[in-house]
Amino acid sequence: MSALLVAVGGATGAVLRYWMSGAVQHSVPVTGTWSVFPLGTLTVNVLGCLIVGALVEIGDRHGPLPRETRDLLIVGFLGGFTTFSAFANETVAVWRAGATAMALLNVALSVVTCLAAVVAGRGLMAAIVK
């Protein structure tokens, strides 16, 4: 049953990542410096970190999440939704394209904003769930 929950969550997360990151990336102007910045991947990674922070905080406040919930949402959905491998590959591609400053900006923004999103998700749930 766990494998099925992970598969369903993962498929759902992957499709949502595909739609959301594509929509965000297509909103970036095709010309100029920002055209090489992987804003779609950054967006889904930050959102995924916010969600995992919120879920973990709920578990911390009310006892561990049921295994089924963890399998479906954290391992499955967020595993399919967040894209660290895509982040790494796209950052290297930006660097290889000669945009070293943009590659470094992507690394810094991804790390800082994703960590901040986990903290924000936990803080949000700490405020909402008593």
All heavy atoms as an XYZ file, in Angstrom:
932
protein
N       0.816     -1.195      0.000
C       0.000      0.000      0.000
C       0.864      1.265      0.000
O       0.538      2.227     -0.677
C      -0.931     -0.022      1.215
C      -1.904      1.121      1.233
S      -2.881      1.202     -0.274
C      -4.394      1.804      0.331
N       1.973      1.257      0.751
C       2.852      2.430      0.792
C       3.376      2.773     -0.592
O       3.403      3.946     -0.977
C       4.018      2.197      1.748
O       3.562      2.222      3.082
N       3.796      1.763     -1.339
C       4.335      2.013     -2.678
C       3.275      2.637     -3.587
O       3.584      3.527     -4.392
C       4.857      0.713     -3.277
N       2.039      2.203     -3.453
C       0.962      2.770     -4.259
C       0.727      4.241     -3.893
O       0.562      5.091     -4.774
C      -0.326      1.966     -4.068
C      -1.543      2.462     -4.845
C      -1.269      2.422     -6.349
C      -2.757      1.606     -4.501
N       0.740      4.547     -2.599
C       0.569      5.930     -2.153
C       1.707      6.816     -2.658
O       1.471      7.942     -3.108
C       0.466      5.990     -0.632
C      -0.807      5.403     -0.037
C      -0.680      5.295      1.482
C      -2.022      6.222     -0.427
N       2.937      6.311     -2.589
C       4.083      7.068     -3.094
C       3.936      7.289     -4.596
O       4.177      8.393     -5.105
C       5.413      6.353     -2.758
C       6.577      6.992     -3.498
C       5.660      6.370     -1.254
N       3.510      6.255     -5.312
C       3.355      6.364     -6.766
C       2.278      7.379     -7.146
O       2.484      8.219     -8.025
C       3.019      4.993     -7.352
N       1.138      7.311     -6.487
C       0.048      8.248     -6.781
C       0.473      9.678     -6.437
O       0.271     10.611     -7.221
C      -1.238      7.845     -6.028
C      -2.286      8.948     -6.088
C      -1.795      6.540     -6.589
N       1.052      9.850     -5.248
C       1.528     11.180     -4.859
C       2.602     11.691     -5.792
O       2.592     12.858     -6.190
N       3.538     10.823     -6.150
C       4.628     11.222     -7.034
C       4.142     11.624     -8.414
O       4.596     12.623     -8.981
N       3.211     10.849     -8.951
C       2.667     11.182    -10.270
C       1.935     12.518    -10.234
O       2.102     13.359    -11.129
C       1.731     10.072    -10.740
N       1.160     12.724     -9.202
C       0.422     13.980     -9.063
C       1.385     15.154     -8.913
O       1.228     16.193     -9.569
C      -0.526     13.910     -7.848
O      -1.390     12.779     -8.007
C      -1.339     15.178     -7.700
N       2.382     14.989     -8.057
C       3.365     16.053     -7.855
C       4.153     16.361     -9.118
O       4.414     17.529     -9.429
N       4.513     15.323     -9.865
C       5.294     15.525    -11.085
C       4.487     16.279    -12.143
O       5.005     17.182    -12.804
C       5.771     14.183    -11.632
N       3.221     15.930    -12.294
C       2.375     16.621    -13.275
C       2.171     18.081    -12.865
O       2.270     18.995    -13.695
C       1.028     15.887    -13.453
C       0.051     16.719    -14.273
C       1.249     14.524    -14.106
N       1.919     18.299    -11.576
C       1.748     19.670    -11.103
C       3.035     20.468    -11.280
O       2.994     21.644    -11.675
C       1.296     19.679     -9.645
C       0.914     21.044     -9.090
C      -0.209     21.690     -9.902
C       0.502     20.923     -7.639
N       4.193     19.842    -11.012
C       5.481     20.520    -11.240
C       5.625     20.894    -12.702
O       6.028     22.004    -13.044
C       6.652     19.636    -10.827
C       7.997     20.202    -11.296
C       9.205     19.383    -10.890
N       9.034     17.977    -10.872
C       9.528     17.136    -11.778
N      10.229     17.596    -12.801
N       9.339     15.845    -11.675
N       5.306     19.973    -13.590
C       5.410     20.214    -15.030
C       4.567     21.425    -15.431
O       5.051     22.336    -16.114
C       4.963     18.964    -15.784
C       4.840     19.140    -17.264
C       5.973     19.177    -18.068
C       3.593     19.260    -17.861
C       5.865     19.339    -19.452
C       3.468     19.413    -19.231
C       4.606     19.454    -20.021
O       4.493     19.616    -21.365
N       3.328     21.464    -14.990
C       2.439     22.572    -15.335
C       2.907     23.878    -14.710
O       2.997     24.895    -15.384
C       1.021     22.279    -14.885
C       0.277     21.282    -15.711
C       0.544     20.919    -17.013
C      -0.851     20.510    -15.313
N      -0.350     19.971    -17.423
C      -1.224     19.694    -16.410
C      -1.584     20.419    -14.140
C      -2.293     18.821    -16.357
C      -2.662     19.543    -14.089
C      -3.003     18.760    -15.188
N       3.177     23.842    -13.408
C       3.503     25.075    -12.698
C       4.847     25.649    -13.130
O       4.962     26.846    -13.399
C       3.491     24.857    -11.186
C       3.747     26.135    -10.401
S       3.648     25.891     -8.632
C       1.874     25.749     -8.460
N       5.876     24.811    -13.194
C       7.190     25.340    -13.567
C       7.178     25.838    -15.003
O       7.800     26.860    -15.322
C       8.289     24.300    -13.344
O       8.133     23.202    -14.212
N       6.444     25.158    -15.871
C       6.332     25.610    -17.262
C       5.626     26.952    -17.365
O       6.068     27.847    -18.094
N       4.533     27.100    -16.623
C       3.784     28.357    -16.657
C       4.639     29.513    -16.144
O       4.657     30.600    -16.741
C       2.507     28.233    -15.831
N       5.345     29.282    -15.053
C       6.194     30.335    -14.500
C       7.335     30.653    -15.458
O       7.626     31.821    -15.744
C       6.736     29.940    -13.104
C       7.804     30.909    -12.634
C       5.598     29.853    -12.097
N       7.980     29.626    -16.004
C       9.112     29.851    -16.898
C       8.679     30.590    -18.157
O       9.400     31.437    -18.663
C       9.790     28.532    -17.260
C      11.169     28.708    -17.847
C      12.149     29.377    -16.889
O      12.203     29.062    -15.712
N      12.921     30.309    -17.394
N       7.489     30.294    -18.645
C       7.003     30.967    -19.854
C       6.647     32.426    -19.597
O       6.463     33.195    -20.532
C       5.816     30.219    -20.439
C       6.200     28.958    -21.148
N       7.138     28.090    -20.666
C       5.771     28.409    -22.307
C       7.277     27.072    -21.479
N       6.456     27.236    -22.488
N       6.544     32.805    -18.324
C       6.255     34.203    -17.997
C       7.521     35.053    -18.012
O       7.442     36.278    -17.935
C       5.576     34.301    -16.624
O       6.502     34.024    -15.593
N       8.684     34.411    -18.105
C       9.964     35.119    -18.125
C      10.227     35.608    -19.547
O      10.044     34.854    -20.511
C      11.115     34.181    -17.668
C      12.468     34.860    -17.803
C      10.884     33.706    -16.250
N      10.653     36.873    -19.703
C      10.952     37.371    -21.055
C      11.994     36.484    -21.749
O      12.931     35.996    -21.123
C      11.534     38.764    -20.800
C      11.063     39.141    -19.435
C      10.905     37.858    -18.673
N      11.807     36.276    -23.035
C      12.684     35.397    -23.798
C      14.043     36.041    -24.054
O      15.020     35.356    -24.285
C      12.011     35.001    -25.135
C      12.904     34.113    -25.972
C      10.682     34.316    -24.869
N      14.128     37.333    -23.984
C      15.397     38.010    -24.237
C      15.970     38.555    -22.933
O      15.274     38.677    -21.938
C      15.196     39.177    -25.226
O      14.284     40.103    -24.657
C      14.661     38.674    -26.553
N      17.230     38.855    -22.972
C      17.872     39.464    -21.811
C      18.462     38.435    -20.862
O      18.361     37.228    -21.056
N      19.060     38.955    -19.814
C      19.769     38.132    -18.845
C      18.861     37.119    -18.177
O      19.243     35.983    -17.939
C      20.407     39.038    -17.774
O      21.216     40.005    -18.436
C      21.278     38.234    -16.837
N      17.637     37.522    -17.838
C      16.737     36.634    -17.087
C      16.216     35.473    -17.924
O      15.638     34.537    -17.389
C      15.571     37.438    -16.508
C      16.020     38.268    -15.360
C      16.334     39.582    -15.379
C      16.268     37.818    -14.025
N      16.746     39.995    -14.129
C      16.712     38.926    -13.287
C      16.152     36.581    -13.394
C      17.041     38.844    -11.937
C      16.468     36.500    -12.048
C      16.912     37.617    -11.338
N      16.426     35.499    -19.235
C      15.912     34.424    -20.085
C      16.547     33.076    -19.759
O      15.954     32.039    -20.032
C      16.121     34.754    -21.558
O      17.504     34.803    -21.861
N      17.736     33.078    -19.163
C      18.394     31.812    -18.827
C      18.148     31.380    -17.396
O      18.533     30.282    -17.007
C      19.927     31.878    -19.076
C      20.224     32.143    -20.538
C      20.599     32.908    -18.187
N      17.492     32.238    -16.591
C      17.290     31.914    -15.181
C      16.129     30.931    -15.022
O      15.028     31.181    -15.506
C      17.007     33.185    -14.368
C      17.040     32.943    -12.890
C      18.248     32.896    -12.223
C      15.874     32.724    -12.183
C      18.292     32.663    -10.859
C      15.906     32.492    -10.820
C      17.119     32.455    -10.160
N      16.353     29.799    -14.328
C      15.306     28.769    -14.164
C      14.289     29.136    -13.078
O      14.193     28.494    -12.030
C      16.099     27.515    -13.827
C      17.344     28.008    -13.187
C      17.648     29.344    -13.825
N      13.497     30.181    -13.322
C      12.537     30.674    -12.344
C      11.435     29.654    -12.043
O      10.958     29.561    -10.918
C      11.922     31.988    -12.833
C      11.003     32.710    -11.860
C      11.755     33.085    -10.579
C      10.402     33.947    -12.514
N      11.037     28.868    -13.033
C      10.011     27.852    -12.805
C      10.451     26.809    -11.789
O       9.698     26.447    -10.873
N      11.669     26.335    -11.912
C      12.202     25.347    -10.964
C      12.354     25.957     -9.583
O      11.991     25.338     -8.578
C      13.556     24.809    -11.467
O      13.341     24.167    -12.731
C      14.148     23.804    -10.500
N      12.865     27.171     -9.522
C      13.002     27.847     -8.231
C      11.636     27.980     -7.560
O      11.493     27.709     -6.363
C      13.642     29.231     -8.411
C      13.743     30.092     -7.152
C      14.648     29.436     -6.112
C      14.248     31.480     -7.514
N      10.627     28.329     -8.310
C       9.281     28.520     -7.765
C       8.736     27.229     -7.157
O       8.244     27.231     -6.025
C       8.329     29.042     -8.857
O       8.831     30.290     -9.348
C       6.919     29.213     -8.332
N       8.822     26.124     -7.889
C       8.277     24.873     -7.337
C       9.104     24.381     -6.162
O       8.551     23.813     -5.211
C       8.080     23.769     -8.402
C       7.070     24.188     -9.437
C       9.373     23.345     -9.042
N      10.397     24.605     -6.181
C      11.215     24.181     -5.047
C      10.875     24.969     -3.787
O      10.777     24.406     -2.698
C      12.701     24.285     -5.368
C      13.185     23.149     -6.231
O      12.548     22.104     -6.330
N      14.318     23.341     -6.877
N      10.695     26.279     -3.918
C      10.340     27.095     -2.752
C       8.961     26.697     -2.234
O       8.767     26.512     -1.026
C      10.405     28.608     -3.082
C       9.823     29.445     -1.962
C      11.848     29.020     -3.364
N       7.998     26.538     -3.129
C       6.660     26.136     -2.712
C       6.676     24.757     -2.054
O       6.043     24.537     -1.017
C       5.700     26.148     -3.902
C       4.252     25.794     -3.594
C       3.661     26.724     -2.536
C       3.429     25.845     -4.881
N       7.428     23.826     -2.633
C       7.546     22.494     -2.040
C       8.169     22.546     -0.656
O       7.732     21.832      0.258
N       9.156     23.391     -0.475
C       9.785     23.544      0.844
C       8.808     24.150      1.844
O       8.784     23.747      3.019
C      11.054     24.381      0.735
S      12.416     23.508     -0.058
N       8.000     25.097      1.406
C       6.975     25.675      2.274
C       5.991     24.590      2.721
O       5.656     24.485      3.903
C       6.233     26.793      1.537
C       5.103     27.466      2.296
C       5.659     28.323      3.425
C       4.270     28.312      1.353
N       5.561     23.761      1.797
C       4.606     22.700      2.117
C       5.223     21.663      3.050
O       4.595     21.242      4.024
C       4.073     22.037      0.827
C       3.242     23.046      0.021
C       3.239     20.797      1.148
C       2.931     22.598     -1.402
N       6.454     21.248      2.792
C       7.070     20.247      3.672
C       7.264     20.827      5.065
O       7.067     20.132      6.065
C       8.379     19.662      3.100
C       9.564     20.593      3.269
C       8.694     18.318      3.728
N       7.625     22.110      5.143
C       7.752     22.742      6.456
C       6.443     22.726      7.216
O       6.401     22.434      8.415
N       5.355     23.030      6.520
C       4.037     23.028      7.153
C       3.656     21.627      7.620
O       3.171     21.438      8.750
C       2.991     23.566      6.171
N       3.870     20.625      6.800
C       3.513     19.250      7.167
C       4.336     18.742      8.350
O       3.799     18.095      9.257
C       3.686     18.320      5.964
C       2.693     18.517      4.821
C       3.095     17.682      3.618
C       1.275     18.184      5.266
N       5.616     19.037      8.338
C       6.484     18.592      9.428
C       6.094     19.274     10.739
O       6.082     18.647     11.804
C       7.971     18.823      9.075
C       8.870     18.618     10.277
C       8.389     17.891      7.939
N       5.737     20.547     10.653
C       5.322     21.262     11.867
C       4.036     20.657     12.433
O       3.904     20.521     13.660
C       5.133     22.752     11.573
C       4.829     23.576     12.798
C       5.970     23.628     13.809
O       7.147     23.490     13.416
O       5.676     23.810     15.007
N       3.100     20.317     11.580
C       1.881     19.654     12.051
C       2.245     18.367     12.775
O       1.733     18.084     13.861
C       0.916     19.372     10.881
C       0.330     20.686     10.357
C      -0.205     18.423     11.315
C      -0.443     20.539      9.058
N       3.146     17.593     12.189
C       3.592     16.353     12.826
C       4.277     16.595     14.154
O       4.065     15.856     15.119
N       5.076     17.633     14.231
C       5.765     17.951     15.485
C       4.782     18.358     16.579
O       4.985     18.069     17.749
C       6.778     19.085     15.280
C       8.059     18.618     14.601
O       8.200     17.405     14.346
O       8.901     19.496     14.312
N       3.727     19.031     16.207
C       2.769     19.535     17.194
C       1.721     18.507     17.603
O       1.172     18.589     18.697
C       2.085     20.793     16.679
C       3.062     21.943     16.598
C       2.382     23.233     16.194
N       3.364     24.294     16.292
C       3.546     25.029     17.377
N       2.825     24.838     18.450
N       4.475     25.967     17.390
N       1.418     17.587     16.711
C       0.326     16.646     16.977
C       0.753     15.191     16.875
O      -0.079     14.315     16.684
C      -0.834     16.910     16.010
C      -1.473     18.235     16.229
N      -2.337     18.485     17.260
C      -1.333     19.414     15.561
C      -2.727     19.740     17.222
N      -2.111     20.332     16.210
N       2.022     14.947     17.003
C       2.522     13.582     16.873
C       2.848     13.291     15.417
O       2.411     14.004     14.517
N       3.615     12.255     15.220
C       4.059     11.940     13.849
C       2.870     11.789     12.899
O       1.817     11.291     13.276
C       4.795     10.615     14.005
C       5.137     10.531     15.460
C       4.077     11.296     16.194
N       3.073     12.252     11.683
C       2.047     12.056     10.665
C       1.862     10.556     10.442
O       2.836      9.795     10.499
C       2.475     12.702      9.347
C       2.608     14.214      9.327
C       3.184     14.668      7.993
C       1.278     14.889      9.572
N       0.641     10.126     10.171
C       0.445      8.716      9.849
C       1.327      8.325      8.661
O       1.556      9.137      7.757
C      -1.041      8.631      9.481
C      -1.665      9.809     10.145
C      -0.606     10.876     10.170
N       1.809      7.125      8.689
C       2.707      6.650      7.625
C       2.097      6.864      6.244
O       2.775      7.268      5.299
C       3.045      5.180      7.842
C       3.975      4.628      6.783
C       4.316      3.156      7.050
N       5.226      2.675      6.038
C       6.543      2.738      6.124
N       7.112      3.265      7.188
N       7.305      2.269      5.162
N       0.808      6.617      6.117
C       0.145      6.766      4.826
C       0.182      8.222      4.348
O       0.403      8.498      3.178
C      -1.309      6.285      4.895
C      -1.463      4.808      5.153
C      -1.340      4.409      6.626
O      -1.249      5.312      7.511
O      -1.314      3.198      6.899
N      -0.034      9.151      5.280
C       0.008     10.576      4.943
C       1.417     10.969      4.524
O       1.611     11.670      3.526
C      -0.447     11.426      6.150
O      -1.768     11.031      6.506
C      -0.406     12.910      5.838
N       2.394     10.517      5.277
C       3.795     10.808      4.956
C       4.162     10.235      3.590
O       4.772     10.908      2.765
C       4.695     10.234      6.044
C       6.159     10.560      5.845
C       7.019      9.912      6.951
N       8.399     10.000      6.617
C       9.046      9.227      5.743
N       8.415      8.260      5.129
N      10.321      9.403      5.488
N       3.765      8.981      3.356
C       4.081      8.348      2.067
C       3.449      9.096      0.897
O       4.091      9.345     -0.122
C       3.616      6.894      2.053
C       4.454      5.993      2.946
O       5.554      6.402      3.365
O       3.989      4.870      3.234
N       2.177      9.465      1.042
C       1.459     10.135     -0.036
C       1.966     11.545     -0.274
O       2.271     11.921     -1.412
C      -0.042     10.177      0.281
C      -0.917     10.896     -0.746
C      -0.966     10.123     -2.054
C      -2.316     11.109     -0.191
N       2.079     12.328      0.799
C       2.364     13.757      0.638
C       3.846     14.111      0.616
O       4.292     14.854     -0.256
C       1.658     14.555      1.736
C       0.130     14.493      1.711
C      -0.445     15.293      2.870
C      -0.420     14.970      0.382
N       4.598     13.611      1.589
C       6.005     14.032      1.679
C       6.878     13.233      0.716
O       7.599     13.803     -0.105
C       6.508     13.934      3.131
C       5.750     14.956      4.004
C       8.011     14.194      3.195
C       6.088     14.901      5.479
N       6.799     11.917      0.798
C       7.653     11.102     -0.077
C       7.160     11.154     -1.519
O       7.939     11.391     -2.445
C       7.715      9.642      0.434
C       8.540      8.775     -0.508
C       8.279      9.591      1.847
N       5.851     10.968     -1.707
C       5.300     10.900     -3.056
C       5.120     12.255     -3.705
O       5.867     12.630     -4.607
N       4.111     13.007     -3.217
C       3.770     14.277     -3.861
C       4.952     15.241     -3.903
O       5.307     15.748     -4.960
C       2.578     14.938     -3.161
C       2.225     16.261     -3.753
C       1.537     16.336     -4.955
C       2.614     17.441     -3.145
C       1.235     17.566     -5.534
C       2.323     18.672     -3.699
C       1.624     18.734     -4.899
N       5.555     15.514     -2.747
C       6.649     16.490     -2.736
C       7.903     15.946     -3.404
O       8.683     16.713     -3.965
C       6.929     16.955     -1.308
C       5.810     17.813     -0.720
C       6.076     18.097      0.748
C       5.611     19.091     -1.504
N       8.086     14.628     -3.379
C       9.204     14.032     -4.113
C       9.064     14.236     -5.613
O      10.040     14.460     -6.322
N       7.824     14.172     -6.103
C       7.574     14.416     -7.520
C       7.511     15.895     -7.866
O       7.824     16.299     -8.974
N       7.085     16.699     -6.892
C       6.880     18.120     -7.144
C       8.171     18.922     -7.108
O       8.402     19.784     -7.950
C       5.885     18.679     -6.118
C       5.514     20.107     -6.347
C       4.731     20.466     -7.438
C       5.931     21.098     -5.474
C       4.378     21.790     -7.657
C       5.578     22.422     -5.685
C       4.803     22.769     -6.777
N       9.019     18.678     -6.130
C      10.265     19.437     -6.038
C      11.299     18.812     -6.963
O      11.226     17.637     -7.297
C      10.786     19.507     -4.596
O      10.998     18.195     -4.116
C       9.808     20.227     -3.709
N      12.270     19.607     -7.334
C      13.110     19.206     -8.460
C      14.582     19.532     -8.219
O      15.171     20.293     -8.977
C      12.642     19.939     -9.721
O      12.657     21.336     -9.438
C      11.252     19.529    -10.124
N      15.158     18.969     -7.190
C      16.548     19.318     -6.919
C      17.475     18.876     -8.050
O      18.419     19.590     -8.396
C      17.010     18.739     -5.576
C      18.242     19.418     -5.072
C      18.177     20.668     -4.491
C      19.482     18.834     -5.216
C      19.316     21.320     -4.048
C      20.623     19.469     -4.771
C      20.536     20.714     -4.184
N      17.197     17.741     -8.655
C      18.043     17.313     -9.767
C      17.899     18.264    -10.943
O      18.869     18.586    -11.631
C      17.722     15.878    -10.186
O      16.369     15.764    -10.581
N      16.701     18.743    -11.183
C      16.507     19.733    -12.248
C      17.233     21.030    -11.896
O      17.851     21.657    -12.760
C      15.016     19.990    -12.463
N      17.156     21.415    -10.628
C      17.877     22.612    -10.163
C      19.370     22.487    -10.482
O      19.968     23.409    -11.055
C      17.660     22.792     -8.652
C      18.766     23.517     -7.946
C      18.916     24.882     -8.070
C      19.658     22.822     -7.157
C      19.941     25.555     -7.416
C      20.683     23.471     -6.497
C      20.834     24.839     -6.634
N      19.959     21.368    -10.127
C      21.398     21.192    -10.348
C      21.730     21.203    -11.840
O      22.681     21.877    -12.275
C      21.865     19.888     -9.700
N      20.968     20.483    -12.625
C      21.220     20.403    -14.057
C      21.044     21.763    -14.731
O      21.869     22.166    -15.559
C      20.279     19.370    -14.687
C      20.568     19.171    -16.146
O      21.704     18.923    -16.540
N      19.546     19.303    -16.960
N      19.988     22.481    -14.373
C      19.749     23.788    -14.982
C      20.806     24.807    -14.561
O      21.216     25.646    -15.367
C      18.356     24.288    -14.623
C      17.265     23.492    -15.322
C      15.874     23.816    -14.826
O      15.735     24.512    -13.786
O      14.910     23.377    -15.467
N      21.268     24.717    -13.320
C      22.312     25.626    -12.857
C      23.606     25.397    -13.636
O      24.270     26.352    -14.062
C      22.545     25.460    -11.341
O      21.321     25.729    -10.666
C      23.612     26.401    -10.838
N      23.965     24.139    -13.851
C      25.161     23.823    -14.639
C      24.988     24.307    -16.080
O      25.921     24.857    -16.676
C      25.483     22.315    -14.577
C      26.543     21.936    -15.591
C      25.933     21.941    -13.163
N      23.786     24.140    -16.623
C      23.539     24.597    -17.996
C      23.694     26.119    -18.110
O      24.280     26.611    -19.078
C      22.148     24.172    -18.450
N      23.193     26.843    -17.130
C      23.335     28.303    -17.121
C      24.811     28.671    -17.025
O      25.312     29.540    -17.757
C      22.522     28.929    -15.963
C      22.860     30.400    -15.769
C      21.022     28.744    -16.201
N      25.542     27.993    -16.154
C      26.976     28.240    -16.000
C      27.728     27.939    -17.305
O      28.552     28.727    -17.750
C      27.500     27.392    -14.841
C      28.994     27.387    -14.718
C      29.789     28.436    -14.376
C      29.854     26.278    -14.953
N      31.112     28.041    -14.375
C      31.170     26.710    -14.729
C      29.642     24.957    -15.322
C      32.260     25.873    -14.877
C      30.733     24.119    -15.460
C      32.021     24.580    -15.235
N      27.409     26.801    -17.917
C      28.083     26.421    -19.163
C      27.749     27.366    -20.311
O      28.516     27.483    -21.260
C      27.736     24.988    -19.538
C      28.394     23.991    -18.581
C      28.076     22.593    -18.967
N      28.650     22.340    -20.294
C      28.950     21.159    -20.761
N      28.742     20.095    -20.028
N      29.444     21.004    -21.958
N      26.598     28.026    -20.205
C      26.213     29.001    -21.228
C      26.946     30.322    -21.039
O      26.757     31.263    -21.801
C      24.703     29.229    -21.188
N      27.801     30.383    -20.012
C      28.597     31.573    -19.786
C      27.986     32.585    -18.832
O      28.535     33.664    -18.642
N      26.865     32.225    -18.229
C      26.190     33.151    -17.311
C      26.512     32.750    -15.872
O      25.634     32.381    -15.099
C      24.694     33.142    -17.576
N      27.780     32.830    -15.522
C      28.233     32.400    -14.202
C      27.524     33.140    -13.076
O      27.115     32.532    -12.089
C      29.757     32.571    -14.078
O      30.382     31.823    -15.127
C      30.275     32.094    -12.736
N      27.361     34.438    -13.223
C      26.692     35.214    -12.173
C      25.253     34.743    -11.981
O      24.772     34.640    -10.848
C      26.730     36.703    -12.496
N      24.560     34.434    -13.069
C      23.177     33.955    -12.963
C      23.139     32.567    -12.321
O      22.233     32.258    -11.544
C      22.504     33.925    -14.337
C      22.297     35.309    -14.934
S      21.353     36.434    -13.882
C      19.716     35.841    -14.162
N      24.110     31.725    -12.637
C      24.171     30.394    -12.017
C      24.381     30.521    -10.510
O      23.707     29.843     -9.720
C      25.281     29.568    -12.655
N      25.299     31.385    -10.116
C      25.540     31.597     -8.685
C      24.331     32.219     -7.993
O      24.002     31.855     -6.861
C      26.779     32.465     -8.483
C      28.106     31.816     -8.884
C      29.247     32.837     -8.820
C      28.405     30.596     -8.038
N      23.647     33.115     -8.687
C      22.426     33.705     -8.136
C      21.369     32.623     -7.922
O      20.689     32.609     -6.901
C      21.899     34.798     -9.064
C      20.591     35.466     -8.631
C      20.777     36.201     -7.298
C      20.110     36.421     -9.718
N      21.247     31.717     -8.882
C      20.276     30.628     -8.739
C      20.598     29.762     -7.527
O      19.705     29.395     -6.761
C      20.214     29.780    -10.008
C      19.098     28.764     -9.940
O      17.988     29.063     -9.519
N      19.405     27.552    -10.343
N      21.864     29.444     -7.325
C      22.256     28.638     -6.164
C      21.903     29.375     -4.875
O      21.272     28.815     -3.975
C      23.768     28.296     -6.206
C      24.225     27.682     -4.898
C      24.063     27.359     -7.370
N      22.310     30.629     -4.788
C      22.058     31.402     -3.564
C      20.564     31.563     -3.297
O      20.092     31.321     -2.183
C      22.738     32.766     -3.668
N      19.812     31.953     -4.321
C      18.372     32.139     -4.140
C      17.673     30.828     -3.791
O      16.794     30.797     -2.932
C      17.739     32.728     -5.405
C      17.866     34.220     -5.588
C      17.304     34.639     -6.948
C      17.171     34.973     -4.476
N      18.057     29.764     -4.453
C      17.415     28.470     -4.191
C      17.653     28.018     -2.759
O      16.713     27.619     -2.068
C      17.930     27.413     -5.173
O      17.517     27.710     -6.484
N      18.883     28.075     -2.317
C      19.195     27.618     -0.963
C      18.529     28.515      0.077
O      17.816     28.036      0.967
C      20.725     27.542     -0.739
C      21.052     27.286      0.716
C      21.334     26.447     -1.622
N      18.723     29.825     -0.047
C      18.200     30.749      0.960
C      16.681     30.749      0.971
O      16.056     30.637      2.036
C      18.752     32.175      0.737
C      18.050     33.191      1.617
C      20.260     32.197      0.997
N      16.052     30.845     -0.191
C      14.593     30.926     -0.201
C      13.938     29.600      0.166
O      12.884     29.595      0.807
C      14.045     31.435     -1.547
O      14.475     30.574     -2.601
C      14.479     32.860     -1.820
N      14.535     28.491     -0.204
C      13.949     27.201      0.176
C      14.077     26.960      1.679
O      13.138     26.474      2.317
C      14.565     26.062     -0.638
S      13.998     26.059     -2.359
N      15.207     27.304      2.257
C      15.333     27.194      3.714
C      14.343     28.127      4.402
O      13.670     27.737      5.362
C      16.764     27.517      4.152
C      17.819     26.474      3.795
C      19.213     27.013      4.121
C      17.569     25.161      4.490
N      14.219     29.337      3.899
C      13.263     30.287      4.479
C      11.831     29.786      4.326
O      10.998     29.967      5.226
C      13.421     31.656      3.828
N      11.529     29.128      3.216
C      10.180     28.608      3.006
C       9.855     27.483      3.983
O       8.725     27.391      4.472
C      10.014     28.128      1.560
N      10.825     26.626      4.299
C      10.588     25.583      5.307
C      10.299     26.233      6.658
O       9.355     25.855      7.364
C      11.779     24.605      5.399
C      11.646     23.697      6.609
C      11.880     23.764      4.134
N      11.091     27.229      7.021
C      10.868     27.938      8.288
C       9.495     28.617      8.265
O       8.738     28.547      9.241
C      11.996     28.964      8.551
C      11.657     29.868      9.721
C      13.313     28.241      8.789
N       9.137     29.236      7.148
C       7.840     29.910      7.036
C       6.689     28.911      7.124
O       5.676     29.173      7.780
C       7.762     30.689      5.723
N       6.835     27.769      6.471
C       5.792     26.745      6.554
C       5.594     26.246      7.963
O       4.451     26.069      8.417
N       6.688     26.029      8.656
C       6.585     25.603     10.061
C       5.952     26.708     10.898
O       5.098     26.442     11.749
C       7.961     25.230     10.593
C       8.515     23.957      9.949
C       9.838     23.564     10.571
N       9.616     23.145     11.942
C       9.725     21.902     12.383
N      10.054     20.943     11.568
N       9.507     21.615     13.653
N       6.364     27.966     10.681
C       5.804     29.076     11.432
C       4.320     29.267     11.151
O       3.535     29.518     12.066
N       3.935     29.106      9.902
C       2.525     29.222      9.523
C       1.688     28.177     10.254
O       0.648     28.490     10.839
C       2.388     29.071      8.009
C       0.995     29.171      7.421
C       0.435     30.571      7.648
C       1.017     28.827      5.947
N       2.149     26.963     10.252
C       1.391     25.909     10.929
C       1.437     26.067     12.447
O       0.473     25.751     13.134
C       1.911     24.522     10.539
C       1.499     24.107      9.139
S      -0.283     24.107      8.890
C      -0.498     25.545      7.849
N       2.537     26.574     12.961
C       2.622     26.827     14.403
C       1.585     27.868     14.818
O       1.011     27.781     15.908
C       4.029     27.302     14.781
N       1.326     28.838     13.944
C       0.344     29.877     14.244
C      -1.091     29.390     14.062
O      -1.994     29.808     14.777
C       0.596     31.103     13.360
N      -1.290     28.503     13.100
C      -2.635     28.033     12.775
C      -3.060     26.854     13.631
O      -4.176     26.796     14.138
C      -2.733     27.654     11.290
C      -2.570     28.908     10.421
C      -4.045     26.955     10.973
C      -2.462     28.609      8.942
N      -2.151     25.889     13.777
C      -2.473     24.633     14.478
C      -1.978     24.731     15.903
O      -0.799     24.828     16.148
C      -1.819     23.427     13.756
C      -2.154     22.148     14.470
C      -2.263     23.379     12.305
N      -2.884     24.712     16.824
C      -2.514     24.819     18.248
C      -2.554     23.476     18.911
O      -3.201     22.577     18.627
C      -3.436     25.798     18.964
C      -3.388     27.184     18.377
C      -2.049     27.820     18.579
C      -2.021     29.200     17.949
N      -0.808     29.842     17.978
